[in-house]
Amino acid sequence: MEIQRLRLFPAAALMLALSHPAFGADAGSVTFASGTVTAERTPAAVLGRGDTVLVEDNVITAAASRAQLLMIDGAKIAIRPNSRIAIEEYVYAAAGAGTSATIATSAGDSSVIGLVKGGFRTITGAIGKEDPANYEVRTAVGVLGIRGTDFAVLLCGGDCNAAPGVPAGSVVPDGLYIMVSEGSVFFSNELATIDINAGEFVFIPLAARRPERLDTTPPVFIDDSDLRFVADDAQPTGFDAELGTRRAPATSAPDTQGADQGDSGSPEAPKQSIQGIDADGTPVDLTPGGAPDPQNRTISYSSGPLGPANAIFSGTVDNASGRYRLDSGNNVTGFDSLYPDARTGPGPAGFDIGSSANVETGFDSMTVMRWGRWAGGTASITLADGTDASQDLGAQSLHWISSPGWLSAPAMPQTGTANYALIGSTAPTDNFGNTGVLGDASLFADFLNMRVDSTLAIDIAGSTWTAAGQGDIGAAAQLPAHLFDGIFGTVSIDGIGGGTGVFSGFFSEPGPASDPSYPGGAGLTFTLQDQGGTTTVSGAAAFGNP
């Protein structure tokens, strides 16, 4: 394979290059910034949306911070937290008159990015499409070249063990991780050159430096919300979406970003589709000038005792876009649902994490469900009439599980049965501050008769709780087709019955590859109470593998 302009860039040389003053040429702009994002230049600058990124800038994201850049050739770069990238060269001569992009730092168009720390994802622009030989990503272990692609890289140096998706207590080997979503890249250093195609993963150890192909998705990429693109970015002024290049402005007036202007002056639909990744790792259309359709999300939750009636309660409600909130890790921090009222029964309310914190958050990449519990502090709950019904979570917790975002609820089968296995859960909690273990749980669905059966086995505060019950699916429970709720008719503590319990939940997409006609998973929350009404236990469980 012929490699043009391939130059190894050792770590020492990379750091030396980063110390040079900025040339000041336009390289792109910031389309999204969260937390602390800075440009190391003279003088240093804090970056926000709309700010210019310059050639030889070092763009740095702090902890819990991220940024997204739109480069002068239409390329997109999503930068993870705790990252540092260097815009070493960015020249696009077709940028048109009146832009600083015509200032050349070397002959011809070029895009050279240095990855010093952390990681980023990029969808390449016109430079990568027109002449891939003029595109490089330089790292401490070698250089990446492309053939027009969508890929992500992450350089780990003892700082990836707590990355999203990495199991607690795991040690992530140091080195460069490469994930290709579309197209292909090649990686080269003094030891080897390797092609990496869409759907493939490669790891280059920091010490040994010899590339290794990986059979499965590295944990650092499994739940990486920091690599998705926001929906409201736009192409740079004068970028021709059809040609993938800059065009000269027809007049001296600035063009409308993200759309061509027709005779009427109203934006036309862009002609080139740009695909991004949503909060769940699902492809969405981010075509300039438009935004993806709003996503709905189903949220099931439980906490007890809850409300003035000290109810044992579990609820599941569909939340349209704008009615729920997520943190930077895509964990639920707010939603609209039902609140138990002793006089009128459940009524609408807004739930917010308030001064509580999300703990024990989990994620399953197959069903794309997330779960966790709010603990400590006070959860803010506001009733429909404005009444403050905030809940102290100093002892108990509010458990939740959420579906992936979807435009429409999953289609449900009308016949057949499925047994779902437990794939994840929160630790059950009681109203005395105790935390337990969900030792076993099952969910059986009868789609013909619209029924579900569930069992639980919980060890908490030195006692064993078991529960078994039935519920209805969809219309049988006067619910949307993919929701269910039920009652645990049998609840025993250390073999002594008489307790009560409720559960609710939803079926989730996608279906398993072996039989896509059935929902691939289900989320369930529950609340149990002993015979005397003294102790209440709540939790959340994720089911899959039907």
C-alpha positions as CSV (number, residue, x, y, z in Angstrom):
1,M,0.0,0.0,0.0
2,E,1.4,3.4,-0.9
3,I,1.3,5.9,1.9
4,Q,1.8,9.5,1.1
5,R,2.9,12.3,3.6
6,L,3.1,9.7,6.3
7,R,5.5,11.0,9.0
8,L,5.9,9.4,12.4
9,F,5.4,12.0,15.2
10,P,6.9,10.8,18.5
11,A,5.5,12.2,21.7
12,A,8.6,14.5,22.4
13,A,8.3,16.0,18.9
14,L,4.6,16.4,19.3
15,M,5.0,18.4,22.5
16,L,7.7,20.6,20.9
17,A,5.4,21.4,18.1
18,L,2.6,22.4,20.5
19,S,4.8,25.0,22.1
20,H,5.0,27.2,19.0
21,P,2.9,30.4,18.8
22,A,-0.4,30.2,16.9
23,F,-0.3,31.3,13.2
24,G,-3.8,32.8,13.6
25,A,-5.4,31.3,10.5
26,D,-9.0,30.2,10.7
27,A,-9.3,26.5,11.1
28,G,-13.0,26.2,12.2
29,S,-15.5,27.2,14.9
30,V,-17.0,25.8,18.0
31,T,-20.5,24.5,17.6
32,F,-20.9,23.1,21.1
33,A,-19.1,23.6,24.4
34,S,-20.0,22.2,27.8
35,G,-18.0,22.8,30.9
36,T,-14.5,24.3,30.6
37,V,-13.1,24.4,27.1
38,T,-10.0,26.5,26.3
39,A,-7.6,27.3,23.5
40,E,-4.0,27.4,24.4
41,R,-2.7,30.3,22.4
42,T,-1.2,33.8,23.1
43,P,-3.2,35.0,25.0
44,A,-5.2,31.9,26.1
45,A,-8.9,31.9,25.4
46,V,-12.0,30.3,26.9
47,L,-14.0,28.8,24.0
48,G,-17.8,28.9,23.7
49,R,-20.2,28.2,20.9
50,G,-19.5,30.4,17.8
51,D,-15.9,31.1,18.8
52,T,-13.2,30.6,16.1
53,V,-10.6,27.9,16.4
54,L,-7.2,28.8,14.9
55,V,-4.4,26.9,13.2
56,E,-1.9,25.8,15.9
57,D,-4.5,26.1,18.7
58,N,-4.4,23.4,21.4
59,V,-8.0,22.8,22.3
60,I,-8.3,21.5,25.8
61,T,-11.4,20.1,27.6
62,A,-11.4,19.8,31.4
63,A,-13.1,17.0,33.4
64,A,-16.8,16.7,32.7
65,S,-16.4,19.0,29.7
66,R,-16.6,18.5,26.0
67,A,-16.6,20.4,22.8
68,Q,-17.6,20.0,19.1
69,L,-15.9,21.8,16.2
70,L,-16.9,22.4,12.7
71,M,-13.9,22.9,10.5
72,I,-13.5,25.1,7.4
73,D,-13.8,22.1,5.1
74,G,-17.0,20.8,6.8
75,A,-15.3,18.2,9.0
76,K,-16.8,17.6,12.4
77,I,-14.8,16.8,15.6
78,A,-16.4,15.8,18.9
79,I,-13.8,16.1,21.7
80,R,-14.1,14.0,24.9
81,P,-13.6,15.3,28.5
82,N,-10.0,15.5,29.8
83,S,-8.6,15.8,26.2
84,R,-6.1,17.9,24.4
85,I,-5.9,18.1,20.6
86,A,-3.6,20.2,18.5
87,I,-4.7,21.9,15.3
88,E,-1.2,21.6,13.7
89,E,-2.2,22.4,10.1
90,Y,-5.6,23.2,8.6
91,V,-5.5,24.7,5.1
92,Y,-8.4,24.6,2.7
93,A,-7.7,26.9,-0.3
94,A,-11.2,26.4,-1.7
95,A,-12.6,28.4,1.3
96,G,-13.1,31.4,-1.0
97,A,-12.0,35.0,-1.0
98,G,-12.2,37.0,2.2
99,T,-11.4,34.1,4.6
100,S,-8.2,33.5,6.5
101,A,-8.3,29.9,5.4
102,T,-6.5,30.8,2.2
103,I,-3.4,31.4,4.2
104,A,-1.2,28.4,3.5
105,T,1.1,26.9,6.1
106,S,2.3,24.3,3.6
107,A,1.7,23.6,-0.1
108,G,-1.9,22.5,-0.9
109,D,-4.8,21.7,1.3
110,S,-4.0,19.8,4.5
111,S,-5.6,18.7,7.8
112,V,-3.2,17.6,10.5
113,I,-4.5,17.0,14.0
114,G,-2.4,16.0,17.0
115,L,-3.9,13.9,19.7
116,V,-1.9,14.5,22.9
117,K,-4.4,13.3,25.5
118,G,-7.9,11.9,25.7
119,G,-9.9,11.3,22.5
120,F,-12.2,12.5,19.9
121,R,-14.5,11.4,17.1
122,T,-14.5,12.9,13.7
123,I,-16.5,12.8,10.5
124,T,-14.1,14.0,7.8
125,G,-14.8,16.9,5.5
126,A,-13.8,17.9,2.0
127,I,-10.0,17.6,2.6
128,G,-10.4,13.9,3.5
129,K,-12.8,13.3,0.7
130,E,-10.8,15.1,-2.0
131,D,-7.3,14.1,-1.1
132,P,-7.0,11.7,1.8
133,A,-3.2,11.8,1.5
134,N,-3.4,15.3,2.9
135,Y,-5.1,14.2,6.1
136,E,-3.3,12.9,9.2
137,V,-4.0,12.3,12.9
138,R,-0.7,12.2,14.8
139,T,-0.4,10.4,18.2
140,A,2.4,9.3,20.5
141,V,2.3,5.8,19.0
142,G,1.9,6.5,15.3
143,V,-0.1,8.2,12.6
144,L,-3.6,7.6,11.2
145,G,-4.5,8.3,7.6
146,I,-8.0,8.0,6.0
147,R,-10.0,7.3,2.9
148,G,-13.0,9.3,3.9
149,T,-14.6,8.0,7.1
150,D,-16.2,8.4,10.5
151,F,-13.9,7.2,13.3
152,A,-13.0,7.7,16.9
153,V,-9.7,7.5,18.8
154,L,-8.8,7.5,22.5
155,L,-5.4,7.6,24.0
156,C,-5.3,6.1,27.5
157,G,-2.4,6.8,29.8
158,G,-3.6,5.6,33.2
159,D,-6.7,7.8,33.0
160,C,-9.3,5.6,31.3
161,N,-10.3,3.3,34.2
162,A,-13.3,5.4,35.2
163,A,-14.4,6.1,31.6
164,P,-18.2,5.5,30.8
165,G,-18.9,1.9,30.1
166,V,-15.8,0.6,31.9
167,P,-16.8,-1.8,34.7
168,A,-15.9,-0.6,38.2
169,G,-12.6,-1.9,39.3
170,S,-11.4,-2.7,35.8
171,V,-8.0,-1.7,34.6
172,V,-7.9,-0.3,31.0
173,P,-4.5,-1.0,29.3
174,D,-2.6,2.1,28.3
175,G,-2.4,2.8,24.6
176,L,-4.4,4.1,21.6
177,Y,-7.9,2.7,20.9
178,I,-9.4,3.1,17.4
179,M,-13.0,2.6,16.4
180,V,-14.2,3.0,12.8
181,S,-17.9,3.5,12.2
182,E,-17.9,4.2,8.5
183,G,-15.3,4.0,5.7
184,S,-11.7,3.0,6.7
185,V,-8.5,4.3,8.2
186,F,-5.0,3.0,8.3
187,F,-2.6,3.2,11.2
188,S,1.2,3.2,10.7
189,N,4.3,3.3,12.9
190,E,7.8,2.0,12.8
191,L,6.5,-1.6,13.5
192,A,3.5,-2.1,11.3
193,T,0.9,-0.7,9.0
194,I,-2.7,-1.9,9.5
195,D,-6.0,-1.2,7.7
196,I,-9.1,-0.7,9.9
197,N,-12.5,-0.9,8.3
198,A,-16.0,0.0,9.4
199,G,-17.1,-2.0,12.5
200,E,-13.5,-2.9,13.4
201,F,-11.4,-2.0,16.5
202,V,-7.7,-1.8,17.0
203,F,-5.5,-1.2,20.0
204,I,-1.9,0.0,20.0
205,P,-0.2,-0.5,23.4
206,L,1.7,2.5,24.6
207,A,4.8,0.6,25.4
208,A,5.0,-2.3,22.8
209,R,3.5,-0.1,20.0
210,R,2.5,-3.1,17.8
211,P,-1.2,-2.8,16.6
212,E,-3.6,-5.5,17.8
213,R,-7.1,-6.2,16.4
214,L,-9.8,-6.6,19.0
215,D,-12.7,-9.1,18.7
216,T,-15.2,-7.0,20.7
217,T,-15.9,-3.4,21.4
218,P,-13.5,-1.9,23.9
219,P,-15.2,-0.9,27.1
220,V,-14.1,2.7,26.6
221,F,-16.4,2.9,23.5
222,I,-19.4,1.0,24.8
223,D,-21.2,3.9,26.5
224,D,-19.4,6.9,25.1
225,S,-22.0,9.7,25.0
226,D,-19.2,12.2,24.7
227,L,-18.6,11.1,21.1
228,R,-22.1,11.9,19.8
229,F,-22.8,15.1,17.8
230,V,-25.3,17.7,18.9
231,A,-28.2,18.4,16.5
232,D,-27.9,22.1,16.2
233,D,-24.5,22.5,14.5
234,A,-24.4,23.9,11.0
235,Q,-22.0,24.0,8.0
236,P,-19.6,27.0,7.9
237,T,-20.6,30.0,5.9
238,G,-20.4,29.3,2.1
239,F,-20.0,25.5,2.4
240,D,-21.7,23.7,-0.5
241,A,-23.4,20.6,0.9
242,E,-23.9,19.1,-2.5
243,L,-20.2,19.4,-3.7
244,G,-18.7,19.0,-0.2
245,T,-16.5,22.1,-0.8
246,R,-16.5,25.9,-0.3
247,R,-18.3,28.0,-2.8
248,A,-17.6,31.7,-3.6
249,P,-20.4,33.9,-2.1
250,A,-22.8,35.2,-4.8
251,T,-22.9,38.6,-3.1
252,S,-20.9,40.4,-0.4
253,A,-23.7,39.6,2.1
254,P,-23.0,36.7,4.4
255,D,-24.7,33.4,3.5
256,T,-27.2,31.8,5.8
257,Q,-25.4,29.0,7.7
258,G,-26.5,25.5,7.0
259,A,-28.7,26.1,4.0
260,D,-28.7,27.4,0.4
261,Q,-31.1,30.3,-0.4
262,G,-33.7,29.9,-3.1
263,D,-35.4,32.6,-5.0
264,S,-37.8,33.2,-2.2
265,G,-35.0,33.6,0.3
266,S,-36.2,30.7,2.4
267,P,-33.8,27.9,3.2
268,E,-34.0,24.8,1.0
269,A,-33.4,21.4,2.4
270,P,-29.7,20.5,2.4
271,K,-28.7,18.1,-0.4
272,Q,-26.2,16.0,1.5
273,S,-27.2,13.9,4.5
274,I,-24.9,14.1,7.6
275,Q,-25.4,11.4,10.1
276,G,-24.6,11.7,13.8
277,I,-25.0,9.6,16.9
278,D,-27.7,10.4,19.5
279,A,-27.5,9.9,23.3
280,D,-27.9,6.2,23.0
281,G,-25.4,5.6,20.2
282,T,-28.1,5.4,17.6
283,P,-27.6,7.0,14.2
284,V,-29.6,10.2,13.7
285,D,-29.9,12.7,10.8
286,L,-27.9,15.9,11.6
287,T,-28.2,17.3,8.1
288,P,-27.3,21.0,8.2
289,G,-30.2,23.4,8.3
290,G,-32.4,20.8,10.1
291,A,-32.6,19.0,13.3
292,P,-33.4,15.4,14.2
293,D,-37.0,14.6,15.1
294,P,-37.6,14.8,18.8
295,Q,-37.1,11.5,20.6
296,N,-39.5,10.0,23.2
297,R,-38.2,8.1,26.2
298,T,-40.0,5.8,28.5
299,I,-39.1,6.0,32.2
300,S,-40.1,3.6,34.9
301,Y,-39.4,4.5,38.6
302,S,-40.1,3.5,42.1
303,S,-39.7,4.8,45.6
304,G,-41.4,4.2,48.8
305,P,-43.0,5.1,50.9
306,L,-43.9,8.0,48.7
307,G,-46.4,10.8,49.2
308,P,-48.8,11.7,52.0
309,A,-50.4,8.3,51.8
310,N,-47.0,6.6,52.3
311,A,-47.8,4.6,49.2
312,I,-45.9,1.7,47.8
313,F,-45.5,3.0,44.3
314,S,-44.1,2.2,40.9
315,G,-44.8,4.1,37.8
316,T,-44.0,4.0,34.1
317,V,-44.8,6.9,31.7
318,D,-43.7,7.9,28.2
319,N,-41.9,11.3,28.2
320,A,-41.8,13.3,25.0
321,S,-38.7,15.3,24.1
322,G,-38.4,18.2,26.5
323,R,-40.2,16.4,29.3
324,Y,-37.1,14.6,30.6
325,R,-33.6,15.6,31.4
326,L,-30.3,13.8,31.2
327,D,-26.9,14.5,32.7
328,S,-23.6,14.3,30.7
329,G,-23.6,10.6,31.1
330,N,-27.2,10.3,29.8
331,N,-28.6,9.3,33.2
332,V,-32.0,10.5,34.1
333,T,-32.1,13.7,36.2
334,G,-35.7,14.8,35.6
335,F,-39.0,13.6,34.1
336,D,-42.7,14.0,34.2
337,S,-44.8,11.2,35.7
338,L,-47.4,10.3,38.3
339,Y,-47.4,11.1,42.0
340,P,-49.7,9.2,44.5
341,D,-52.3,11.3,46.2
342,A,-54.3,10.0,49.1
343,R,-57.4,12.0,48.0
344,T,-57.5,11.8,44.2
345,G,-55.2,9.0,43.3
346,P,-52.1,9.3,41.1
347,G,-51.8,12.7,39.5
348,P,-49.2,14.4,37.2
349,A,-46.0,15.8,38.7
350,G,-42.6,16.9,37.7
351,F,-39.6,15.0,39.2
352,D,-36.1,16.5,39.4
353,I,-33.0,15.1,41.0
354,G,-32.6,18.2,43.1
355,S,-29.8,17.9,45.6
356,S,-29.7,14.1,45.3
357,A,-27.1,12.2,43.2
358,N,-27.3,9.5,40.6
359,V,-25.5,6.3,41.9
360,E,-25.1,2.8,40.6
361,T,-25.9,3.9,37.1
362,G,-25.8,1.1,34.5
363,F,-26.1,0.6,30.8
364,D,-26.7,-2.3,28.4
365,S,-25.5,-1.8,24.9
366,M,-27.8,-4.5,23.4
367,T,-31.1,-3.1,24.7
368,V,-29.8,0.4,25.1
369,M,-31.4,0.8,28.5
370,R,-30.0,2.8,31.3
371,W,-30.7,2.6,35.0
372,G,-29.7,4.1,38.4
373,R,-31.0,5.5,41.6
374,W,-31.3,9.0,43.1
375,A,-29.8,8.9,46.6
376,G,-29.0,11.4,49.3
377,G,-30.3,15.0,49.5
378,T,-33.8,15.9,48.4
379,A,-35.5,15.1,45.1
380,S,-37.6,18.0,43.9
381,I,-41.2,17.0,43.1
382,T,-43.7,19.6,41.9
383,L,-47.4,18.7,41.5
384,A,-49.6,20.0,38.7
385,D,-51.0,22.8,40.8
386,G,-47.6,24.0,41.8
387,T,-47.5,22.3,45.2
388,D,-44.0,21.4,46.4
389,A,-44.0,17.6,47.3
390,S,-40.2,17.2,47.5
391,Q,-39.0,13.9,48.9
392,D,-36.2,13.4,51.4
393,L,-33.9,10.7,50.0
394,G,-31.5,10.6,53.0
395,A,-32.7,7.1,53.8
396,Q,-34.6,5.7,50.8
397,S,-33.8,6.1,47.1
398,L,-35.7,6.8,43.9
399,H,-34.9,4.0,41.4
400,W,-35.3,4.6,37.7
401,I,-34.7,2.8,34.4
402,S,-35.1,4.4,30.9
403,S,-35.6,3.2,27.4
404,P,-33.5,4.5,24.4
405,G,-34.9,7.5,22.6
406,W,-37.4,6.6,19.9
407,L,-39.6,8.4,17.5
408,S,-42.4,5.9,18.0
409,A,-42.9,3.1,20.5
410,P,-41.7,-0.3,19.6
411,A,-44.1,-2.5,17.7
412,M,-45.3,-5.3,19.9
413,P,-45.9,-8.9,18.9
414,Q,-49.5,-10.2,19.0
415,T,-48.6,-13.8,19.7
416,G,-46.0,-15.9,21.3
417,T,-44.2,-16.0,24.6
418,A,-40.7,-15.0,25.8
419,N,-38.6,-15.5,29.0
420,Y,-36.4,-12.6,29.8
421,A,-33.2,-12.9,31.9
422,L,-31.9,-10.4,34.4
423,I,-29.0,-8.4,32.9
424,G,-28.6,-5.5,35.3
425,S,-30.2,-3.8,38.3
426,T,-29.8,-1.2,41.0
427,A,-29.1,-2.3,44.5
428,P,-32.5,-2.6,46.3
429,T,-32.9,-0.1,49.1
430,D,-35.3,0.2,52.1
431,N,-36.6,3.2,54.0
432,F,-34.1,2.8,56.8
433,G,-31.0,3.5,54.7
434,N,-30.1,-0.2,54.0
435,T,-28.8,-1.4,50.7
436,G,-29.4,-5.0,49.5
437,V,-28.8,-7.3,46.6
438,L,-31.2,-8.4,43.9
439,G,-30.1,-12.0,43.9
440,D,-32.5,-13.2,41.2
441,A,-35.3,-12.0,39.1
442,S,-37.4,-13.2,36.2
443,L,-39.8,-11.8,33.7
444,F,-42.1,-13.9,31.4
445,A,-44.2,-12.3,28.7
446,D,-47.3,-13.9,27.1
447,F,-48.0,-11.6,24.2
448,L,-51.1,-13.4,23.0
449,N,-52.9,-12.9,26.4
450,M,-51.1,-9.7,27.1
451,R,-49.8,-10.9,30.5
452,V,-46.5,-10.7,32.3
453,D,-45.2,-12.8,35.3
454,S,-42.4,-11.6,37.5
455,T,-40.4,-13.0,40.4
456,L,-37.8,-11.3,42.7
457,A,-35.4,-12.6,45.4
458,I,-33.7,-9.9,47.5
459,D,-31.3,-10.0,50.4
460,I,-31.4,-6.8,52.5
461,A,-30.8,-6.0,56.2
462,G,-30.2,-9.6,57.1
463,S,-33.5,-10.8,55.6
464,T,-34.5,-12.5,52.4
465,W,-37.5,-11.1,50.5
466,T,-39.2,-13.1,47.8
467,A,-42.0,-11.9,45.5
468,A,-44.1,-13.3,42.7
469,G,-46.8,-11.6,40.7
470,Q,-48.7,-11.0,37.5
471,G,-49.5,-8.0,35.4
472,D,-51.1,-6.8,32.2
473,I,-49.5,-5.5,29.0
474,G,-50.8,-2.6,27.0
475,A,-54.5,-2.3,26.4
476,A,-55.3,-5.0,29.0
477,A,-53.9,-2.5,31.6
478,Q,-55.3,0.6,29.7
479,L,-51.7,1.5,28.9
480,P,-49.7,2.1,25.7
481,A,-48.9,-1.2,23.9
482,H,-45.3,-1.5,25.2
483,L,-46.0,-0.7,28.9
484,F,-47.1,-3.1,31.6
485,D,-47.9,-3.0,35.3
486,G,-48.8,-5.6,37.9
487,I,-49.1,-6.7,41.6
488,F,-46.9,-9.0,43.5
489,G,-49.6,-11.3,45.0
490,T,-47.1,-13.2,47.1
491,V,-44.5,-11.3,49.1
492,S,-42.6,-13.1,51.9
493,I,-39.9,-12.1,54.3
494,D,-37.7,-15.0,55.6
495,G,-40.5,-17.4,54.6
496,I,-43.3,-15.4,56.3
497,G,-45.9,-14.2,53.9
498,G,-48.4,-11.4,54.1
499,G,-46.5,-8.6,52.4
500,T,-47.6,-6.6,49.4
501,G,-45.9,-5.2,46.3
502,V,-46.3,-3.5,42.9
503,F,-44.3,-3.3,39.7
504,S,-44.4,-1.5,36.4
505,G,-42.2,-1.3,33.3
506,F,-41.8,-1.3,29.5
507,F,-40.6,-3.4,26.6
508,S,-37.6,-2.0,24.7
509,E,-36.0,-2.2,21.3
510,P,-34.1,-3.7,19.5
511,G,-35.0,-7.3,19.3
512,P,-32.2,-9.9,19.3
513,A,-30.6,-10.8,16.0
514,S,-32.0,-14.4,16.4
515,D,-35.6,-13.3,16.5
516,P,-36.2,-9.6,15.9
517,S,-40.0,-10.1,16.1
518,Y,-39.8,-9.9,19.9
519,P,-38.7,-6.9,22.0
520,G,-35.0,-7.3,23.0
521,G,-35.4,-6.3,26.6
522,A,-37.6,-4.9,29.3
523,G,-37.2,-2.4,32.1
524,L,-39.0,-2.9,35.5
525,T,-39.2,-1.1,38.8
526,F,-40.8,-2.4,41.9
527,T,-41.8,-1.6,45.5
528,L,-42.5,-4.1,48.2
529,Q,-43.8,-3.7,51.8
530,D,-43.9,-6.0,54.8
531,Q,-47.1,-7.1,56.4
532,G,-47.1,-4.4,59.0
533,G,-46.3,-1.6,56.6
534,T,-43.1,-0.8,58.4
535,T,-40.4,-1.6,55.9
536,T,-40.5,-0.7,52.2
537,V,-38.0,-2.0,49.6
538,S,-37.7,-0.6,46.1
539,G,-35.5,-1.2,43.1
540,A,-35.0,-1.3,39.3
541,A,-34.2,-4.3,37.0
542,A,-33.2,-4.6,33.4
543,F,-34.1,-7.8,31.4
544,G,-32.8,-9.1,28.1
545,N,-31.8,-12.2,26.1
546,P,-35.4,-13.5,25.5
